[in-house]
Amino acid sequence: MDKSERLSELIGHIYDAALDPTLWLDVLDGAARFVGGSASSLYFRDADGRRPDVAYQHGLDPRYVQTYINTYAVLDPTLTGYFFAKLEEPTATADVIAYAEFLQSRFYKEWARPQGLVDTANAMLERSATTAAGFVVFRHERDGLVDDATRGRMRLVVPHIRRAALIDKTLHLNEARSTVFAETFDSISAAMFLIDAGGRIVHANAAGNVMLDTADVLRAVAGRIVANDAQADLTLAEIFAAAADGDSAIGTRGIAVPLRAIAGDRFVAHVLPLTSGTRRRAGTSFGAAAALFVHKTALELPSRPEAIAEAYKLTPMELRVLLAVVGVGGVPDVAEVLGIAETTVKTHLGALYKKIGCSRQADLVKLIGGFSSPLAGRPTKPT
């Protein structure tokens, strides 16, 4: 198969995995090979970059995955930079830290180098006040460092992985999947609809019917689903029409369509085409071209590190030092973790003290605590 055929087949498998999570391992294997890597992972983590949850991974030794979760996540010097990257944009190690510094880090020496890993292509899929999700392809020394070609291939697959991952997350609280598609609709808390190419509703779950009855976000007009927001309604209509022609026709549209309720609440819609792959069985039996998932969005506030960086005008390196001080401890340990000299750590600490208006590392810990609630505003100067 040529590149376009390989990509088309991979996209179909990605969307199938949204409804059947057992397919994710094969998807990650195919995605890693397509992008040009030896392994890949789909992960979730809290907004501080700690306590990662590797939802699905392929190609890494499970023992190293576990040691990353237990020990090395907090030592990974790239996480802060990756977290602030633009959604869907591929980011390599050298984009967030000087590569020479990365090679001196404890993380590289103890976790990456023993596996022969030299780089990663990372893409953020979701970011909120409390959590983040990403897709990463690991580059082995035989693959070399991430280059423009790698980034280009990542850009071809990441939007589709993002759509599938967001839908997978929506369905995660229960195991309702395509095998009993309509019968299990009512067990899903998110509003879900089966829609034909003309935008007509062919099936809705209980939550979907409640949403239509209240008519605050979506309503039914002559059997057709209509969004109260005119632009969103036009976008959805175009996506449903395109879905009839398969995955390639829908492209990257409909990954996360913002919706606003009449009362002002914000919702998001995800559209999954049902006319290709194993999903076709579910779609054909109901005459549906797409499945529409709608749920209320998380509180749209900056994450704790993002809020702190913005509030005090911190550079990425200053933020890395701040988080390392809180997570690791004193200057020698921070220097070892970040792979920089102790004098450099002290220089950044001096800048932090000046910007924040404090004089002790304990004050920095208090600062982080002051931002722990997503409803907290900027704390007062530490005392």
N, C-alpha and C positions, 0 to 999 in steps of 0.2 A: 504494500500500500504506500502511496505517496503521503506527504505531510498532511495535506488537507483531508484525506481519507482517514488517516490515523486520528486526526483531531476530531473529526465528526464522530467516529466510533467512540472515542474517549468521552466526549461530551454526553453522548447517549448513556454511557455507563455511569457517569457522574450523576445524572438526573435519576437514573434507576436507583442509585444508592440513597437518594433522599427518602424513598419509600421502603427500601430494604437495606437496613444497616449492615447486613452480612456481606454486602458487596463493596463496602468501603475499602477493605484491604486490597482487593484487586484494583480498585480505582486509584488508590495511592501508589501502587506498584506501577500502573500504567502512566500516571501523572509524573512520577519521578523519572521514568525512562523517557517520556516525551520531553520534559524540560531539560534533562541531562544531569541526573543525579543518581546516587546509590540508594537513597532512602527518602521518605517523606512522612510528615505527620500533620494531623489536624488537631489543634489543641485549643483549650480554653484556659484562661487564668484570671486571677483577680486583677484589679486595676493597678496594684502596686507591682505587678510582675512576679509575684510569689504564688505559692500553692498552685502550680500548674496542674491541669487535668488533661492528660493526653487522651483525647477521645478515641482516636484511631491512629495507628502508626504501622508502617511497613518498612522493613529493611534494616532496622537497628536491633542490636542485641537487647533483648528484654531486660537484662541485668543493668545495662547502661541507661535504659529508659528509667528504671526504678531509682538508680543512684542520682539521675538528674532531678527527679521529682523530690527525692529526700534530701539531697545535699547541694547539688550544683546549680539549681535554678537561681538561688540567691547570689551565686558567684558568677553568673553569666554576665559579662560586661556589655553585651549587645542589647539586652532586653529593653532598657530605657529608651534607646534610640529607635528600636523597632516599634515600640508602643506608640511613639509620636509620628510614625510614618503615615502618609496619606493612605486611606483605604484602597485596597487592591493594587497599590503600587509596589512592585518588587524592590526589596531592599537587601543589599549585601552587607557583609561584615564591615568592609571598608567604608561604607556609607555612614556608619554610626560610631566608629572608633578607628583610630589609626591602626593599620594592620600590624605594624611592628609592636604596638602596645598589646594588641590582642594575643600575639604570639608569646608575650611575656606573662600573660595572665595565668593564674592558677587553674582557671576553667579550661583553657586550651591545653595546658600541660598535663592535667590529670584526667580530663574527660574527652576532649576532642582528639588530641594527638594519638592516644592509644588506639583509637578506632580508625585512624587514618583520615579523619575529617579535616578539611582545610577551609571550608566556607559554607555559607547557607544563602539561599534565596528565600526570603521571608516576605509574606504579604498579610497585612491585617485585613480581616474579614468583617469584624464588628468591634465597636468600642463604645462603652457607656461609662457611667459614673462608677460602676461596681465591677465590671468584667470586660474582658477582651477575648477575641478569638482570632486565630491565625492559621495560615497554611505555610509550611516550610519544606523546602527541598534541600537535602544535605548533599554537599559536594565532597566526594572523596578525593584524595590526592591524585588519583588517576583521571578525575574529571577536570581538575584545575579550578582556578578561581572563577567566580561568577563574571561573565562577560556580557556584552550587549546582546548576543544571540540568546543567551540564557534568559535574560530579562524579557526579550521579545516573546519567547515561548511561554514564559510565566504569564505574561499579559494575555495570552490567548486562552489559558485555562482557568485563571484565578476567578474571573467573574462568574463562571459556571459553578466552580466549587463553592463560591460564596453563596449563590442561590440555594444549592443543595444543602449546604451546612445550616443555613438559616431555617430552612424547612425541616431538616432533621431535628434541629433544636426545638422547633415548635411542636413536633410530634414526640419529643423525647420523654415526656412525663407518662406516656402510655405506649404500648407496643402496637398501636393500630397501624397496619401497613396495607399494602396493596392486595394481599391475599384475600382479605374480607373488607374491601375498601369501603363500600357504602354502609355495610352493617356495623362497622366500628366507628363511623363518623360521630355518633352521639356520645362516645366515650372521650372525645377530645375537647378540651376546654376552649381552644381557639375556634373562631368562626371559620367554617370551611364550606366551600361551594364547588360543585362540578358545573362548569360553564361550557356552552357550545361556542362555535366560531362566531356566531352572531351576538354573543353576550347574553344569551338566554340561560336562565337557571334550570338545570335539569335535576339537581339534587342539592339539598342543604342539610347540614347537621343541626342539632338542637340549638347550639350557640349561634349558628348562622341564622336560623329562623328568628331567634330573639333579636338579633341585630337588625334584621329586616323589619320586624314589628315596631321597634323603637324608631327606625328610620333616621337615626341621628348621624350615622356614618354612611351607610348604604341603604338603598331602598329598592323595591321591585316595581318596575313600571312596565305594564303589559308583558310581564314575564321576564323582562330583561333586567339585569342587575345594573344599578345606576349609583355612582358615587356623588355625594353632595358637593364635593369640590369639582368644579367644571374641568379643570386641567387634568386632574387625576382620572376623571371619568373618560376623557378622550384618550389618555394613555392606556387605560385598561382595555378600552374597546379595540384599539390598534393591536394590543398584545394578544387578545383573544382571537382576532382574525388571523394574525400571523401564526398562532399556535397550530392552526389546522394544517399548516404546511411543514410541521416538524420542528425539531430542535434548532436547526440551522437558521430557519426563518425567524424564530423569536429572538435569536441572538442573545444579547446581554440585557435586553429590556425586561422590566418586570421583576428585577431581583429584589428591590425594596422600594415599593411605590408609597410615598407618604400620603396619608389621608388625615383630614381634619374633621372632627365631629362638629355639629352645629353648636354644641355646648363649649367647644374650644379644645377638647381633649384630642391628643394626637394618637393616630394608629398607623400601622404599616401593613402593606399587603405584599405577599409573595405569590408569584404565578409560576406554576409548574406545568409545562406542556405534557399532554397525555397521548400524543399521536406518534410516538417513537418508542423504541426499546420495549422492555417488558411492561412499561406503563400503558402500552397500547391496549392491553387486555382490559384494564380498568376503564379506560376512556371509551373504547368501542362498545362495551356492554351497556353504557349509558348514553352514547351519542355525544360524549363530552370531548372538547378539544383541550381543556386545561382544568387544573384544580387551583382554586384561589384560597389562600390562607390569610386571615386577617386577625391581628391581635393588637392590643394596646402597647404603645412603645414604653420602654423603660424611661425613668426620669432623665430628661436630657440636661444633665449637668456635667461639667468637666470632671474627669477622674481626679483623684487626690494628687498624684504627681503633676498632672497638667495644671490643676488649680494653683498649686504651690509655685510652679515655674512661672506661671503668668502673673501671679500676685507679686512676686518678688523679683521678676525679670532675671531669672536664673538662666545661665547657659546650659546646654545639654551636659557638659562635663561637671558643672557645679551641681546639677540635679543628681547625676550619678554618684558623686561623692556624698551628697546629703543622704540619699537612700542607702548607700553602703555603710555610712556611719551608724544609721539607725538599725540596719539589718545585721551588720557584722561586728562593729565595735570600734576599737581604737585605731589610731593612725597606722601602726604597723600592719594590722590585719587588713585595713582598707587598701593600703598600698599593695599588699600581696594579691588581694582579690582583683583589683583593677589593673594590676600589672604596671604600676607607675611608681615613681620614687616617693619616699616619705615626705621629702621636701615639697614635691608637687602637691601631695595631699594637703599639707599644711598651708600652701599658698591658696588652694581652693577653699579650705576652711576659713581662712582669713577673709576671703571675698564673701563667703556665706554669712559670716558674723556681721560684716559691714552692711550687707544688703538687708539682712533680716533684723538687725539691731539687737544682737545678743553677744555673749562672750563665752559660752560653754556648750560642750556637746550635748549636755543634758537638756539645754534649751531647744536644740534641734529636734530631739525626741519628743519634747512637748509640742513643738510645732506640728509634727506629723500627726500626733494624737488629736490636735485641734481641728485637723481636716478630716478626721475619721468618719464623721457623719456626712452623707451626701447633701444634707440640708444645712450644713454649717457654712457660714460665711467666712470671710478672712478673719483669723484670730487676731486678737490684740498682740502687741509686742510682748514676747516672753519676758517674765520677770524672775 
